[in-house]
Amino acid sequence: MTTIDLTLHPDRRARAIKRARERNIVIPTYAQMKDPSKIPAKVKEELKGIGLWDLHPRNLFRITWKNEPKASGGGFGGVNYLELPKSLTGVEARILVLVGKWFPTGAHKVGAAFSCLVPRLVTGQFDPTTQKAVWPSTGNYCRGGAYDSALLACESIAILPEGMSKERFEWLANIAGETIRTPGSESNVKEIFDKCWELRQSGQDLMIFNQFDEFGNYLWHYEVTGHAMAEVLEQVMGPHDRYRGMVSATGSAGTIASGDYMKQLFPDSKIVASEALQCPTLLENGFGAHRIEGIGDKHVPWIHNTKNTDMVVAIDDQAVVNLSRLFNEESGREFLASKGVDHSLLSNLDLLGFSGISNVLSAIKAAKYWEMGPNDILLTVLTDSMELYRSRLHEMHQEFGEYTEKDAAADFARYLQGQSTDNLLELRYTDRRRVHNLKYYTWVEQQGKTYEEIQQQWHQPDYWSGVQKQADEIDELIVAFNREVGLM
């Protein structure tokens, strides 16, 4: 069994409490992130005058799937989600997507960053008055980490590949203390890890919050995203409907942890892992480079519960890039309207960022493979929105010219209606073990994990359940920390 270390360090904890008091910081609990009705009325009143992306400490309470979908002053409601109709997806199955735009920073990764930082903060393991917080990422996670660090007035270092969209770098320039651009693009995760080793050996007083092996990332999605998915099902399921599973890019293996929660509620449901066809790491031990920003690859994250994964799907990055134009260009939306896609959905298609489009395509392929009908439900996640990719649309205009009705018809036919069950594998026991074994080359040979640990992940039945049970314990530490801060 593995758990997040909650050992107390009283001296550093006292300094963290003092810093939180100086910075007007109150920390939300997992219970409040799941259920904002538990948030104090005083906080809700303050939020009426605060923008969703403002660098304001009360926005920590907006780390939830239930923010009112507005740019400023919003309260809380139900989980933000969309249901995608057959006119768009081409399949009978009901595909529901949780919307990540309505988080501070515009992406759900701010939750994962929070969950990696807060256990170390409230125990005193991390001292914001002396240490730098390092956030290795392929984009959105380091933005969330830099945001949290700025609230604590601690120095931060954001690490991400130089090939990511310019919107990410522009935002970080105003928030992060330092931004390090590593060689390559989405697929070049090892280069990020190499930079972390370089920083460790630099003699600086820092702490690295590596989302790929931090179980706080796993816990936030298991506990918060998982409960959000369950609530959506409670809202939409009819008496004859059946929940069939959830779909997620592997990425850092945070989001896909919500599938572990859902499978405990629905034991016959499936977990579908998605990646880029141009870098089919899980599908065929492959490698390469691709353009689906935000999903990372060429390794298997330490926190990916591969034994619980039922299918791997690979998505052509050209499909994602072209559909981003179909969904956001005027001629593309006009064409979709002619195919029966409702205007209310058309106006929300910008909620799908690149990884969100890839997740939806993966759900379509899974629905076709398992021959799902109108009473079958699949869930997936839109991790961010096109607000982080507008420069990519501009680049495509420069390279390919105007997007026409003919282009829209071709992309709709090929990449939506034409999705097939190629580049897909339903995992047998031995396939799951093969994927798990890939962890060895990154984590044991390169990153300091042990042979015994990797064996425990596969063979120890309760390995993952230890982390899953820690939310309440961490909440008690958060409540005690807040009490000593004294602001509420």
Phi, psi and omega in degrees: 000136178246150179217160172285132180293123180241028178296133182275141174235091192304317183296312181290326177298320179298322178290323177295321178297316179298316179297317179299320178296317180295327184263008176062041185257127168240135187259129177285156176266165173301322180299322179286327177292327176285321187224089183297349175296343179273357179286136181303144180301326179299319179294315180299323178294318178298322184295342180297339180249018186237133176287150185301326182258006180296146176277078185229135185300332180290343177292349171302330179283354174264013173278079184200154176282000191247024176290142171300130187284076177213157189286335184208142172076009185287154173260220183228151177214223177275181178295135176282118180208164173232153169249127183266126186278166178300328179300336178262312188276333182080006179237155179288329185300149176275116179253117181250138183234128172282139188260120184268352184299328191270044169247156166306139186077353177079015180208146185289349180297342177298333176289316178297317179297316177304314186287338173280324184281313193298316178302324179284331179289310186285345175267348183087006177292327176251129181251104183292347181275344183231334189259149170272141176261124183252130186237089177284136192196164166256016174152280191283328182295317181292333175293316177297319179294318178296324178297310179299319181295319180298323178297324182275358182057038173250153180290143181227152174234118176263131179240127177203158182295146183294340183273006180285165186299147186294337178301323180295316181291322179298318180292315181296329181301333181264350187240310185283146175294320180213141175239126179251124178262118179266160183297146173094203183222215188309322186280349189268066181282325181301323179297328175292315178298320179300320179295324177298317178297321178299318179292321179301323184272003185277349181086359178285153175273100184215164175228130182262123178257089187270105184302336184285341177229007179273119182286350170298324176298310178302313186296318182300316181286322176301314188276313188269307179294320179300314178295324178298318178297317180297322179292322176298317179299317179302327182283324191254341187286129173270176184296338182252004181280158181222126175283124185256335178157178179238154184234135177204141167301146181294314177050237176269002182069024173279299184304320184295344176296336176298334176295329176297318178295314183294326180289334174290327176282323183232085189301336180267006180282165185248155171241120183250120178263136185240148176210180181273138178299328181286353177213071190277068187295310182283324185293314184213033180054034187268183184208175180144197178227152182207178187243013180272086187296136174106003185243347174052149179188201189064018171197168175251119182302145180301325186269012177276118178279079187294333181292343182256010184261132189258335185209148170241132178235136176248132184246132177294123182295337177295326177298317181296312182298314181293321180291333175298328176285316178303319184281340189239340177280148182301316181294328177294315180292325177297320178295316179299323177299321179293340178266006174097008177284127185295146182300324182297328176281320180305319182288350180250005183291344175286357174285349180264106170282186184299312182291330176295317176300316179298319178298318180295317178298323178295321178295321178298316180296319179296319180298321179289320181298314182270010174052052184284147181251189186292348178259006179262136183240130171244144177244143171211185191228138169262100189292327177209191184232180181289353175301335181265006184225014182301325179297330178293320176298318178297318179298321179290325173300317181295321185275319188248351179085195184296144177270119188254172176299324178296318176299316181299316180298319181293315181293320178299313183291319186279314192261344174252290182295333185268005178300137182235186181261024174283167178052051185213144179217121170280125192276124168281173177305315182292328177294318179296321179294322177300315179296316178301318183297336178297337178301330187305316189291327177276308196271325179272311183289327188248325194248010169089005173286167183251160175301320181297320180295316182292328175291322179297320180304323184272320191260339185273114188300327184258018184304313187277336185290335179299312178296319184301335184266004191269352185301315181296321180295318178293322177301320178299320178293322178295315179300316179295320179298311180300321181298319180284332173296319170084017184269344183250000000 
